[in-house]
């Protein structure tokens, strides 16, 4: 998938049912997404397949994910949020 198509797909996928997640993911898309490798961008799209309650609880630190790729993505997003 070319980068323009991937970005369009990502912009659509970050639209969530929770305002808090919309805000987090929009900030991440503007602040941290461009620093991701192509593989990490694919991992981010896969990460977004998780349920909103799981994503929210992981990103807020209420729970930790168990899958290695999810753990990595949560760390990347949290680091990006702290930088802004």
Residue pairs with C-beta under 8 A, 6 or more apart in sequence:
1 9
6 41
6 42
6 45
9 45
10 29
10 33
10 41
10 44
10 45
10 48
11 29
13 45
13 48
14 21
14 22
14 25
14 26
14 28
14 29
14 48
15 22
16 22
16 25
16 52
16 55
17 52
18 52
18 56
20 56
21 52
21 55
21 56
21 59
24 59
24 77
24 81
25 48
27 80
27 81
27 84
28 77
28 80
28 81
31 80
31 83
31 84
32 76
32 77
32 79
32 80
32 83
33 41
33 44
36 44
36 76
40 73
40 76
43 69
43 72
43 73
44 73
46 69
47 55
47 69
47 70
47 73
48 55
50 58
50 65
50 70
54 63
54 65
56 62
57 63
58 64
58 65
58 70
58 74
59 74
59 77
59 78
59 81
61 78
64 71
64 74
65 71
65 74
